[in-house]
Amino acid sequence: MTASGQGSVHDFDCDVLVIGGGIIGLSTAHALTRAAPGTRVIVLEKEAGPARHQTGRNSGVIHSGIYYRPGSLKARFAVRGAAEMVKFCAEYGIAHKVTGKLIVATGKDELPRLHALVQRGRENGIPVRELGPAQIMEYEPEVRGLAAIHVGTTGVCDFGAVAAQLGAASGADVRYGEEVAAIDRRSWGVAVRTASGAVVRARVLVNCAGLHCDRVARLAGDDPGMRIVPFRGEYYELTDPSLVRGLVYPVPDPAFPFLGVHLTRGIDGGVHVGPNAVPALAREGYSWSAVRPRELAETLSWPGSWRIARRHWRYGAGELHRSLSKRAFTTAVRRLLPAVSETDLRPAAAGVRAQAVLRDGTLADDFLIREAPRTVHVLNAPSPAATASLPIGREVARRALTALTPGRVAGAARS
């Protein structure tokens, strides 16, 4: 793969090439053209349309930001992004609703963690209300708990529709069905060849490839220092959605990035129950039968995968048990919703979380954005990235524009 020229505008197909047509890639494209009008942006997406993986396969929750460490990117971007997401949906007529949610403690051992969440919420500037058992039932008549907090800024929306609108409003050239096969980065810029044989030349490359972001980083010649270890989130839905009015969550274990099995009334009126988190046997492993030996070998060869397994095997065993046993899954749900039975749950579509794992087995806790020459890599952007997609997109765009034209972009970013 070659490219001629050393810098004339005519030598490039675009100024910034974005890999990945999920909500982060399309938000970045949108932010690029807003921050620096006239910037030529191309987005390459291997699927036939936008938001086919993490963006379009989640419970659609607009997260408040209450869970995340004060000062972290997740906390700052989720709090800001939640308000911006509601405004964006209203502006473009995208289905959404601000419902609020309950975080419910069902055991005495969870009460200290619940109180810690109250403090964290206040540090993050999120309004929270503490509830006793009777007050819980005022919000959710069928839910039981010792104590709870109500978070009023949580909501739900159609993130797939948001991603599509971001792409349309960006003015970028979004090319679907174009999987990246090779990347050639030189002093003058970057050339990307797709599986179809097309070559796209750009001044700057932005990697928003989600489940495949680490592989794209390696194609560009960079060592990302992490691997995506995919975790499948398995969902059921309630056959009787009247059992739940809004959103109900357990108190999460701070040692894990997962929020536990929760109940989410979506914009369509249905109630999702889940997710149960288990290792996926492929990057896009939406069922136990979806196995890609090469991708599984990549996961197993990464030292961090084994360190996670040794450190958290008890937690993982519980998730696996609930995956294989509907009765066990129902028992977990009944802690929050005692009225539910196995017959009240029917399988729903699964999702896969693109979790970055460091070599030492640490699960990347915050959003992870790294820069290399003429390249910006988004290496960890699972939930709440959809909620935070507008501020994430602006941050990634700022870095890309700085790499593109440092002098001009500094002014554009401030405006």
N, C-alpha and C positions, 0 to 999 in steps of 0.2 A: 504494500500500500504506500503510495507516494503522493505528494502534493507539490505543485510548482509554486514559485514565488516566495517572497520573503516578507510580505507585509502590506502590499497594496490591498485596498478594500475589495478590489475585484477578484482577489485570490481566495476569498472566503465566501462560503455559502451563508454564514451568519456570524454575528458577533459572539453570541452565547449559545451553546448547544446543551440542552437539558436532557439527560437520560432518565426516563421514568415518567409515566403519565398518571401517577396517583395524585392525591390531593396536595402533597408537598411539591412535586415537580411542577404541577400546573399553577400552584400558588406562587412559586418562584418565578415562573414565566410571567404571570400577571404583575408581580412586584417589579420585575425588571423593566417592563414597558411603561409602568407608571412612574418609576423613579427616574428613568432616563428615556424619555420619548425618542423614538427613532432607532432605538437599539433593536437589531434584528435577532430574533430568537427562534430557534427550531427546537421542538420537543420530539424525541423518539420514544415510542412506546411499543413494546413487543406484542401486546394484546390488540384485539380488534377494536377496542374502545377504552375509555378512561375508567379508572377506579375499580379494576377487576380483582384486586387482592385485598390488602389490609384496609384500604379506604372503604370498599364496598362490602366488606364481610365482617362488620362489627355491629354492636348493638345500637349505634347511632347516638350515643350519649355526648352531649356538650358538657364536658367536665368543668367543675368550678375551679379546680386547682388546690383543693383543700389538702390533698395527700402529700404534696411535694415540698421538699426542703426549702425553707424561705431563702430567697436570693438565687435559687437555681434557675436555669433556663426553663425547666418544666413549670415551676411555680409562676415565674413572671409571665411566660408566654401563655400559659393556660388561663390565668386570671384575665389577662388582656384579651386573649383570643376568644374566650367565651362571650364576652360582650360584643366583640367585633363580629363573631359568627352569627349571633342573633340579628345584628344590624344588617349584615350581608344577606342573610336569608330573607329578611323583610324587604330589603331593597329590590331583590330579584324575584320575589314571589315564590321562594322555595319553602316547602313544607317544614315547619318547625314549631316547637312549643316549649316555653319555659315552665317546667313542671315542679321544680324543687325535688329534693330527694331526702330519704331518711338513711342514716347510717346507724344500725341497730346492734347493741350489745346483747347477746343472749346468754352469756355466762359471766360470772363474777371476775374471772381472770381477764376478761376483755375490757372491764371498766377503766383501768388505768390508761389503756391505749385509746379508748374513746375520749377520755379527758385530755389526753395529749393532742388528739386531733382538733379538739375545740381550741386549744392554744395555738396550734399550727394554723388553723383557719384564720384566727384573729391576726396572727403575724403576717399572713398573706393578704389581709384586707378583705376577707370574705365574711359576710354576715352569717352567723350560725345561731341557732336557738336550741338550747338543751331541753330534752323532753323526758318525762317519766312514763311508766307503763300506760297509764290512762290516756296521756296525751298522744302516745304512739297510735292508739286505737282511734283517736279522732282523725288522724291523717289516713291510717290504713287499718280498717276494722278487723281484718283477718291476720294481721301481723302481730307477733308477740315478742316482747323483749324486756330486759331489766331497765334499760335506759337507751336513749337515742339522741342524735342531733339532727336537726333539720337544716339543710343547706338550700337556700332559696334560689340561687343563681344557676343551678343545674337544669339542663333541658335536653331535648332530643331534636334531631333533624335528619334530613336525607343527605349524608355526606357525598354520596355518588352524584347527586344533582348539583351539589356545591362544586365538586371537582369539574364537572362538565361546564358549568357556568364560568368558572375561573379560566378554563381553557378558551372558551368562546370570547370572553371579555378581554383576554390578554392581547389579542391580535397576533399571537405567535402562530407559526406554521407547525401545527401538531400533526405528526405522521404516525398513524397506527399501523400495526403489523410489521414493525421494523425492529427486529432484535439485534442488539449490538454484538458483533462477532470479534472485532479487533479494534484496538485504539493505538494510534501512533502519535506520541507527543513529542514535539520538537521545540526549538527556541522560538520559532515563529508562530506557533499555535498548536492545534490538535486536529488530527484527521481520524474519523471514525468510519469503519466499514461495517455495514449491517449484513445479516444473513442473506438478504436478497441480492447483495453485491453492490448496493449503493454506497457511495462515499460522501461524507459530509465534512467540510472543513470549517473550523471555528477558531476564533481567537481564544475563547475560554470554554472549558467544559465544566458542567455541573452534574454531579452524580446523585440522583435521587431515586436509585433503583430498588429501594426497599429491601425485599427478601434477597435480592442479588447484589446489594450495594458493595459488599466486601469483594465479590468476584469482579465487579466493574473496576474497583480501585486497583486490584491486582493487574487487570488488563491494561490499565493506564501506567503501570510500572511502579505503583506505590504499595508499601506495606501498611495496611490499615491498622495493624496491631490488635485486631479483633476478628472474630468470625461471627456470622449470623448463625445462631442455633435456633432452628424453627420450633415453636411450640404451637400445637393445634389447640384452639379454643372450641370446645364442643358445646353446643347449645341444644336446649329443648324449648318448646313453647307451650303455654298453658292452653288446654282445650277450653277452659272457662276463664277468659281474661278478666271477668268481673271480680275475681279474687284479689286483684291488685289495682289500685288507682293510679299509681305513679311509678317512682323508682325507689327500690329498697335494696340496700347494700349491707353486708356484714362488716364488722370491724376488721380491716385488713391486717395481715401480719407484715410488719415493716421489713422483715428479712427478705421479702419476695416482691417482685414487681407486679404480681398479679393481685387483683382486688377481691378474689373469692367469688363464689357462686352468688349472683345477685339477680334481681327481678327488675325488668325494664319494660315499661309500657311504651311502645314505639309510636311513631307518628301515624301508623296504620291502625292503631288500636289494639294490636296483638301484644302479648307479653312474652318477651324472651326470658329464659331462665338459663343462667350460665355466666361465663364459660367455665368449663372444666379444662384445665391446662395439662396437656401431655406432650411428650416429645413427638414431633412429626418426623416421618421417615423420608420426607422429601421437602424441598423448599416450599412447594405448593401442595403439601400433603394434607388434603382436606378430609381424608379418611384413612383408616388403618390399611386399606388395600392399595393406597397410593404410595408406592415405594420406588425411589430412584437410587439404585445402588451407588452410583458415583457420588451423589450428593450426601447420602448417608455415610459413605466412607470419609468424605470431607469433614463431616461433623464428628465422627468417631476418632479421626486422626488429630483433632485439635485438643491440645492438653487441657484447655479450660473446660471442655465437655466432661471429662472424667473427674476433674476437681469439683465441678458442680454436683455430679452424681454422688461422690463420696460425702460431700458436705450436706446435701439435702435429700438423701435417699428416702428418709421417712416421709417427708412432704410429698415427694414424687410417687411413692408407693400409694399414698392416699388418693392422689389424683388419678393414678392408673386404675385403682380399684373402682373409683366412681365412673371411669370411662367404660370399664368392662361390665359393670353391674348397675342397671337402672335402679334397682332397689337401694343401693348405696348412694346413688346420686339423689334419689328422692329423700332419703334420710337427711342428707345435708341441707336440702331445701326446706325440710320440715322444721329445722331450727328457727327459721324466720317465719315460715308460713305453715303452721301445723295442720291446716285443713287440706293440704295438698296430698294426693295419692299418686301411685304409679300411673294409674289410668288417666290422670289429669295432665300428663306430660307426653308430648309427641316430639319426635326428632325434628330439629331445624338445621339450616345450613351452618356449617362450621367455618371458622376463620383460622388463619395462621399468623402468629405474632413473630415479627422479625426482631428477635432479641439479640443484641450484641453482647458477646461474651469475651472478656479479655483472657489473655493467656493464663493468668493465675486463677481463673475460674470465677472472677468477679463478674456479676451481671451489671452491665453498664446502667447506671441509675438515671443519669440525666440524658437529655438530647446530646448527641455527639456529632459535631461538625468540625471537619479538619480540612486544612488547606495544603496544597502542594503547588508547584509551579503551574500556572495557568489552569488550575483545577480546584474545585471545591467539592468535597465529599460529605454527604449526609449519611453518617454511619450508624446512628441509632435514633430512630424516630417512630417507635411504636406508640400506643396510647399513652398520653393524650394528644398525640401529634395532630390528629384530625381537628380537634378542638383548637389547637394552637397553630393551625396551618397558616393563617394570615400573617402573624408576626414571625413565624419561622421562615416563611417565604421572603419576607422583607429582609431578614437577617442574612439568608443565603444570597439573595440578590445583591445586598450591600457588599458582601465579600467578593462576589463574582465581578461586580462593576469596578471594585477597587483593583482587581487583577487586570481588568480590561483597560481602563484609562484612569489611573489614580488621581490626576488633577481634576478632571471634569467630574468624576464620580463623587469626590468629597463634597462638592457643592450640591450635587443632585441629591445625595443622601440626606443632607441637612434640610433640604427644602420640604 
